[in-house]
Amino acid sequence: MQKGKILIVDDSLMNIELLEETLEVFEYEILSYSDPLEALQKTEHDIIDLALVDVVMPQMDGFSFTEKFLKNHPNTPVVYVSAYGENEKKIKGYNLGSIVYIEKPFDVKTIRAQIQSILKLKCVQDELLEEKQKLDDIFEFTSNEIILTDLEFNIISQNYRILNKKIYHQKNFLEFLKKNIAQEYTEEIQKFVDSSKNHMQFRMILDDKKHLKATFSKIKTNKLPSGYIIILEDMTEEVEKQNIISNFIEMITHDLKTPVRAEKRALKLLHEGSFGELNNSQKEIVQELLNSTRFMLRMTDNVLTRYKIDSGDCKMHKSPHSIKKTLQDSLEELQYMFESKNQIVKIKSDLSKDGEDIFDYDETEIRRVLTNVISNASEHSPKDTSIYISMSRDDNSMVISVRDYGKGIPENVLNALMKEQVFTAQRFKKVGSGLGLYITKKIIDAHNGKIDIITDKETGTVFKIYLPYTKTGQPAFTV
């Protein structure tokens, strides 16, 4: 299979034959012409990898031919053929794409070495041009802002698809961030630079209205960083749509919660005898309705939390709270479950020092975590059993353990939880259970904590929650 085409233009047929014999070892198709005008006409639409052109021809000199030839073949190297040593200076100084010249009489070994070197360079040049064309196409047709920088984030190339060139023209990308966005992002970027990571992403807001997603990637040469490619994606329209959906979900959830809360209050008053004493059968029925109403409230709340987590709109606000108090609030909320199954909750605390149970966390979300885990333990434990809860401290964490004596968690369900999937199988046939544990893991992850699950079908399940024990008053962050 022939690799490409080589053009020979020489008014001497003998020279053409000698060059054809010399070049046939390269396995290229050779196009030979003694008339330069004919050569221009017939090769106008051909892809030529190399042209060998005689300098002195009666119809047209080699320099004039090359000037016309390169208009249709701008990336083709041209080698001049000359029998006159005095032309050397003129040929070398003639800037028409000439790489080298061949002097007559021909030396076959020298010519082959020269041509082989030129063809290799042409292959490399073609590869580079192909990659450049891909990059040019991306720059031309993408709606994203693409920025190439060196190691100091000095901008080398930029397509200005999102940023207005007149307003945001900067020589350094970090300077752009400091001037138009916020200093805090430059600190995040510096951590990325110093890390072993090859990619990072964050979102930022430009001019208080344009939402951008920034993706940073390290460019490496011989496994060492040589620069960065930054892609800015305009997320404004998506964020606006997400806000509309979020507002709709919150409105629907609120509209669901309001009548359910009213129903809960009415049922509680009815159960307490505020509207007259109930007999035992009536009390049992009202209690069942009240339990279902409480479950519905938790489910509605979990659905909204799940949506907020998945949309990146669930913010955590850490401040000092008592984990003992948070646990007590959760237990009071779930007291009806324990009573309905005649379960006993036993608490063991190794926190003996005053204030030892106080540290920074999002009280609302951690109460949600405890409620989900403990309600799950109650739901899947038999009647007339105990649920054991313990609190302790290790060097860096507050450890909260919840143990039940249920049937354990099947391996496929446990794997689904670790992969952050919502599951509905076997033990967790109720959507509320899978959803609650999914939310639990997300909230613990957002606190930079972890959750360990030890489960056995004979001995039950232990949920161990580790929360970083800090008292620094961290700012808000997002799941």
N, C-alpha and C positions, 0 to 999 in steps of 0.2 A: 504493500500500500504506500503510495507516494505521500510525502510529508507536506508538500506545498509546491510553490512555483518560484523558479528563478528566471529572471529576464536577462538576456544578453543582447546588447545593441552594438554592432560593430560593422563598419562598411567592408571589412575584409572577411571573406568566407573562410579563409584559412585560419584566421584568428578565432572565428566562431567555432570551427571544428575542434581546435586545440582546447578552447575553454569548455566545450561540451564534454570532451573526453576527460578533462581534469575534474569536472564537477559531477560526473555520473555516479561516483561513489557515494554521494550524499542522498541518493534516492529521492530527489526532487524532480518534478516535471520541469523541463527546460524549454523556455520559449525564446527562440532566436530570430532576430531581424537584422537585416543589413541596411534597411531604410528606417531612420528614426521617426519619420512622419507616420509610416505604416505601424510602427511599434506603438506609438501614442494612441492611434485610432483603435487598434485591435485589442489593446490591453486596458482600455479605459475602465471597464467594469470588472476586470480580474483582480483577485487578491494576490499581490506579489510580495514574496517574503524577502527578496533581494534583487537588486538590479546592478548589472555590470555594464558600464557605458563607456564607449570609446570617446576620448576627449576630442579628437580631430576627425570630423566626418564632413564630406562635401555638402550634403543637404542641410545639416544643422550641427553646430558644435555640441559637445557633450554637456556643457554648462547650460546652454539654452534648452536642450532636451530635458535636463534634470529639473529645471525651473518649471516647465510645463507638466512634466511627469508627476511631480510632488503635489500638484494641485488636486489630483485624483487619488494619490497614494501618499498622504502626508507622513505616514509612519513607516515607510519602507526605506531601509538603508540603501545607499547608492555607493558603489565602488567604481572609481574612475580607472580606465585603462589608458595608459600613455606610453609612447615609445620615446619620449623626450624628457630627459632629466631636468632640463631647464623649466619644465612646467610644474615642477614639484612645489615651489613656493606659491604659485598661483592656485594650484589645486588645493593645497592645505588651507589656504586663506579664503577659499570660496565657500560661504556658509549656506549650502543648499542641502544639507543632510548627508554629505559625504563623510564616511567613516575612515576610509583609507583608499590608496590607489595602487594599482598593479602596473609594474613597469615591464615593457617588452624589451627583450625576449622573455618569455614566461619561464619561471622556475616552478615546476609542478608541485613539489613538496611545500614550498613557501606559500603558493596560492591556496593549496588545500588547507593549510594551517590557518591562514588568514580568514578564509571563507567559513571554516568550521567555527572559529571564534565569533565571527559576525552573526552566524545563524543562531548560535547559543544565546547571544545577547538579544537577538530579535525575539526568541522564544520568551525570555524573561520580560522583555519590554511588552510583549503581547499580553502576558499574564497580568502585569501591572496595570496596563490599560483596561483590561477586562474588569479588574477589581475597582479601578477608578470609575469606570462606567457604572458599575453597580452602586457605588457610593453616590455618584452624581444623580442616578435615578432615584435613589432614596431621598437625597436632598431635594430633588425637584418635585417628587410626587407625594411625599409624606406630609401629613398635617402636623406632625410633631416637630418640636424644635430640637435640632441635633447640633451639639457643640463639641468640638474636639479641642483638647487642651494639652499642654505639656505637664510635666510633673509639678510645676508651681501653679497650675491652673491658669496660666496665661493662655488666652483663647487663640487657637491657630486657625480654626475654621468654624463657620456658623451659618445656618441657613435662614434665620429670622422668620420662622413660620408663626411664632407666637409673640415674641418680643418685638416691639417696634424699634427699628434700627436707630431712628433719630432720638428716641427717648432713652433707650436702654443700651446704647452702644458702650460697651466696656471692654477694656483690654484684659481684665482678669475676672474670672467667674466668681471668686470669693469676694472680690470688691463689689460685684453686682449684688450679691446676697446681703452684704453688710449695709449697702446703701439703700436697697429697695425692699428687702424682706426682713431679715432679723439676724443678729449676731449669733444666736443660739445654733443656727444651722451650720455655721462654719465650724463650730466645736464638734458637732456630730460628724462632719466630714473629716475632720482631723483624726477622730477615733477610727474612722473607716480606713484612712490612709495608713495609720499605724498598725492596723489589724491584718490578719491573713485572709480576710474576706475579699472576694473579687467583685462583688456587687452589693449595692445598698439602695434602699428606696426611702423616701419620705415625702410628705405632702406639705405644701406651703401655699400661702395666699398672697397674691400680688395686688397692690392698690386696694386692699380690703374688699375685693370683689371677684378676682380671677383665681380659681382654685387650680393649682398645678401639682402634678405628680412628677417628682424628679427621680430618675434612675441613673446611678453612677456605676460605671464599669471600668476596671483597670485594663489598660492596654499593655500587653507584655511583649518584650522582645528578648529572645533567649532566656525566657522564664523570669525576667526582671521587669518591673514596671517601667514603662517609658512614657506614659501619658494617661489621659482619661477621656472617655466618651460619655457625655451627659445628654440624656434625652428628657425633654420636658413635654409632658402630655397635658393638654387642657382638659380638666375634669369639671369645668364650671357647669356645663349643661347636665352632666350626670349627677353632680351634687344637688343642683336645683331639683331634678326629678326625684332624687332620693329624699330630699327634704319634704317634697309634696307627699311622697309615699309614707314617710315617717310621721308627718302630721296626721295623715289619714289613719294610720295604724293607732297612733296615740288617741285620736278622737274616738275610733271604734272601741278601743280598749276601755277608755273612760266611760263611754256609753254603756259598755257591758258591766263595768265594775259598779257604777252608781246604783242600778236596780238590785244587783246581787248584794251589795253592802246593805241596802235598805231591807232586803229579804233576810239577811243574816241578823240584823238588829231585831226585826219583828219576830223571827223564830226564837231568838234568845229570850226575848221578853215573854213569849208564849211558853217556852220551856220552863222559865222561872216562875210561872204562875201569875204573871202580872195581869192577865186577862181572865183569871179564874183558875182554880186548881184542875190539873189534868190527871186522869188515871194513868196507871203504869203503861198500858198499851199505847195510849195517846202520847205519853212522854217518849216512848221508844221511837214512835213514828216521827215526832218532831225532832228528836235527836238525830235520826238518820238524815232528815232533810237539812238540818243545821250542819252536819258533817259534810254533806254533799255541797252545800253552799260554800263552806270554807275551802273545800278542795277546788271548787270552781274559781274562787278568788286567787288561789295559788297558781292554778293553771293559767289563768288570764295574765297574771303578773309575769309568769315564766315565758309565755309566748312573746310578750312585749320585750322582755329582757333579751331573749334569743334574737329577736329581730334587731335590736340595738347593737348587740354584740357583732352579728354578722355584717351589719352596715357600718361598723367602726364608729358608732355614735354613743357607745356606752362608756362614760367617763368615770374614772375612779377618783375619789377625793380622800386622801389619807390625812388623818388627824388623830390625836391621842384618844383612846377609848379603853374601857375595861372589858376584857374578853369574858370575864365572869358575868358581867351585867348583860352582854350581848347574848351569851348562852342562855341565861335565865329568861330573857325576852323570847327567845326561840322556843324554849320549853313551854312557856305559858301559852304561846300561840298554838302549840301542838297538844296541849293537855287533853283535849277532847279525843284525840287518837288513842292516847294511852288508856284513857278511861274506857273507851269502847271495847278494847281488847284486854282490859285488866292487866296492863303491862306496868312494870316498875322501872323507873330510870334511876340508875345508881351513878353518882358522880364522885370521882376521885381527883383531887387537886394536889399537886406538889408545889403549888405557888403559895408559899407561907409568908413571904416578906410583903410588907405594906407597899402597895403600888406596883408589885411585880407583874400583875396582870394587865397593866396599862401600857400600851404601845401604839404605834401608828398603823392604822388600817382604815379602810372604808367601812364604817359601821353598818350601813344599810346593806351593802353587798355581802359582807361576811355573815351578817345575820341571815341573809338569803341562803348562803352556803350551808350554814348550820341547820337551818330549817329543812332544806332539801335533803341533806344527808341523814338527819335524825328521822324525818318523816319516812324516808326510804327504809331505814332500819326498822321502824315500827310497822310499816305496811307489810314487810316480808318476814317478820318474826311471828311465831305462833302466839296464840293467846296465853295468858298467864305466864309469860316469860319476862326476863329482865333485859334492858338495854344498858350497856356500860359505856360511860363517857369519862375520859380522863384528860387532864391538862397538865403539861409539864414544860420545862425549858431545857433546851440544850444550849450549846455555846452561842448560836446565832439565830435560833428559831423558837417560836412558840409552837408546841406540838399538841394538837387536839385529836384524840382518838375516839372513834365511835364504833362500838362492837355490837353485832346482833347475832342471833342464833337461828337464822333462817336457813334456806337451802343453798346458799352460796350463789355466786354469779357464774353462769356458763362462760367458757373460755372465749367463744366467739363474741359474746356480748362485751366482755372485758376488753377484748382487742378493739372492738368498735369504739369503746369509750376512749381508749388511748389514742385512737386515730381521729378523735374529735368528731365522731359521727353520732347522730341521734338514732337510737335503736329502739325496737319495739318487740323484741323476741323473748320467748320463754318467760323468765322471771319478770322481765320488763314489758309485759304485754300492754300495760297502760302507757300511753305516750308520755304522761306526766313524769314517770320515773326516769325514762331515758332523757327527756328534755331537761329535767332538773339536774341530773348528773353531768350532762353536757355543759350546762351553764356553770355548775360548780367548778368544773375543771378550768373553764375559761377565766373565771374570776380569780381562782388561785394562781393561774399563770400570770394574770395581769398584776398580781401582787408580788411577782417574782418568787412565788413559793412553789410547792409541789404537793402532789397527793399520791400516796401509796395505797394500794388495795391488796389486801391479803384475803383470799377467799377459798372456802372449801365446802363441798356439799354436805359434809357431816358436821362441821363445827361452826359454820356461818361465815360472816364477812367482817373484816375490820377495815375501816376507812381511817387513814392517818393523814392529817392535814398539817403541813409545815408552813408557817407564815414567818417571814423575816422579822426579827425582833429589833425594831428601830424606834427611836424617839426623836426623830429629826424634823417631823412635820413636812413631809414631801409634798410637792405641788401635784396638781391634777395630772392624770395621764389617761390614755385611752386603751381599751382592750384591743 
